[in-house]
Amino acid sequence: MEMDRERFRKMFPNLAKEIEGEKNKVTISSVRLDSEEGEKATSKRFDGYNPDVVDFLRRCDTEQQAEEIIAYLERRGEISQQYAMDLRKQLKNKGVRSFGPKKEDAYYLRQAGFK
């Protein structure tokens, strides 16, 4: 089915913005016909990596967000009550950036060399 650009924009305005915009473009630097070769070439840096509480805290913008993360992980039993208290103390005394610089969107993709 052929469709001219204007008709497409009218029918699918958000999709047209995504396609025509510069923000969401992904460059393809190579093509592999052999899937096994492609799998070997992908980054294995974060294979099996499970983020910890500090990784989550580094994504927070505010102390309130950080407190919610600590409370949630404590409630689930993923961190001990003592560790939660220590984190809260550090948060109160030194602030949210004391856990490290902010991890922005696509942090792990950039670190793995995909962005």
Backbone torsions as a table, in degrees:
resi	resn	phi	psi	omega
1	MET	NA	120.7	177.7
2	GLU	-91.7	147.6	-179.7
3	MET	-148.9	136.5	177.9
4	ASP	-78.0	162.4	-173.2
5	ARG	-60.2	-43.8	-178.3
6	GLU	-64.6	-41.5	178.9
7	ARG	-64.0	-41.5	177.5
8	PHE	-60.3	-45.0	179.5
9	ARG	-60.4	-39.1	-179.8
10	LYS	-70.5	-38.0	-177.7
11	MET	-78.0	-35.0	-175.1
12	PHE	-134.6	69.0	-173.9
13	PRO	-62.4	-41.0	-179.0
14	ASN	-69.8	-42.0	177.8
15	LEU	-63.4	-40.1	178.1
16	ALA	-61.4	-41.3	178.1
17	LYS	-61.5	-42.6	-179.9
18	GLU	-64.6	-44.2	-176.8
19	ILE	-67.4	-41.4	-174.9
20	GLU	-86.3	-17.0	-178.4
21	GLY	-75.4	163.2	179.1
22	GLU	-91.7	-19.4	-171.0
23	LYS	-65.1	-41.2	-171.8
24	ASN	-104.4	27.6	-179.4
25	LYS	-81.8	142.4	177.7
26	VAL	-121.3	125.7	178.3
27	THR	-88.8	144.3	176.8
28	ILE	-110.3	115.8	-174.7
29	SER	-93.6	-15.6	178.6
30	SER	-162.5	162.8	178.0
31	VAL	-128.5	133.9	177.8
32	ARG	-120.8	128.8	179.0
33	LEU	-85.2	-23.3	179.7
34	ASP	-96.2	113.2	-175.4
35	SER	-65.2	-33.7	178.8
36	GLU	-64.9	-40.8	177.7
37	GLU	-63.7	-40.9	178.4
38	GLY	-63.0	-41.6	178.7
39	GLU	-63.5	-39.3	178.8
40	LYS	-66.0	-32.2	-175.7
41	ALA	-79.1	-19.9	-178.3
42	THR	-70.4	155.8	-177.3
43	SER	-69.1	133.8	177.7
44	LYS	-106.6	9.5	-173.8
45	ARG	-55.9	-38.8	-175.7
46	PHE	-108.8	14.8	176.2
47	ASP	-59.2	126.1	177.4
48	GLY	76.5	1.5	-178.6
49	TYR	-75.4	130.7	178.2
50	ASN	-118.6	114.5	-177.8
51	PRO	-58.5	144.5	177.8
52	ASP	-104.1	-175.8	-175.7
53	VAL	-59.2	-37.6	-179.5
54	VAL	-66.6	-37.4	175.9
55	ASP	-58.7	-42.6	179.0
56	PHE	-69.0	-40.4	-180.0
57	LEU	-64.8	-31.8	179.7
58	ARG	-70.5	-11.7	175.8
59	ARG	-90.1	-9.7	-176.8
60	CYS	-76.2	148.2	174.7
61	ASP	-100.0	-27.7	-174.9
62	THR	-129.2	162.4	176.3
63	GLU	-65.5	-32.9	178.5
64	GLN	-63.2	-42.9	177.2
65	GLN	-61.7	-43.0	-179.9
66	ALA	-62.5	-43.0	178.6
67	GLU	-61.3	-39.8	177.8
68	GLU	-62.6	-40.5	178.2
69	ILE	-62.8	-47.2	-179.2
70	ILE	-61.5	-46.5	-179.2
71	ALA	-62.6	-42.2	-179.4
72	TYR	-62.6	-48.5	-178.1
73	LEU	-68.2	-34.1	176.2
74	GLU	-66.9	-45.2	179.5
75	ARG	-60.3	-37.6	179.4
76	ARG	-78.9	-8.2	-179.2
77	GLY	80.3	15.8	-179.8
78	GLU	-82.1	-20.4	171.7
79	ILE	-133.3	151.1	-178.2
80	SER	-75.9	163.1	178.0
81	GLN	-62.3	-40.1	179.5
82	GLN	-64.7	-44.4	179.3
83	TYR	-64.0	-40.2	177.5
84	ALA	-60.7	-42.0	178.4
85	MET	-63.0	-42.2	179.0
86	ASP	-63.5	-41.1	178.6
87	LEU	-64.7	-43.0	179.3
88	ARG	-62.7	-39.7	179.1
89	LYS	-63.1	-46.4	178.2
90	GLN	-62.1	-42.7	179.4
91	LEU	-60.0	-45.4	-178.2
92	LYS	-67.7	-43.3	-174.7
93	ASN	-80.7	-35.0	-171.8
94	LYS	-119.5	-12.8	178.2
95	GLY	91.5	169.8	-174.5
96	VAL	-67.0	-31.3	-178.9
97	ARG	-76.5	-5.0	177.1
98	SER	-69.2	-14.6	178.6
99	PHE	-85.8	-7.6	179.1
100	GLY	131.5	169.9	179.7
101	PRO	-64.7	155.6	-178.3
102	LYS	-63.5	134.2	173.7
103	LYS	-91.3	112.2	-178.3
104	GLU	-81.4	173.5	177.1
105	ASP	-55.7	145.2	178.7
106	ALA	63.8	23.6	-179.4
107	TYR	-54.6	-49.9	-176.0
108	TYR	-69.6	-33.4	176.8
109	LEU	-65.0	-42.3	178.1
110	ARG	-64.9	-42.9	-179.2
111	GLN	-64.1	-31.7	179.5
112	ALA	-83.7	-4.3	177.5
113	GLY	86.4	19.0	-179.3
114	PHE	-96.4	-9.9	179.4
115	LYS	-132.1	NA	NA
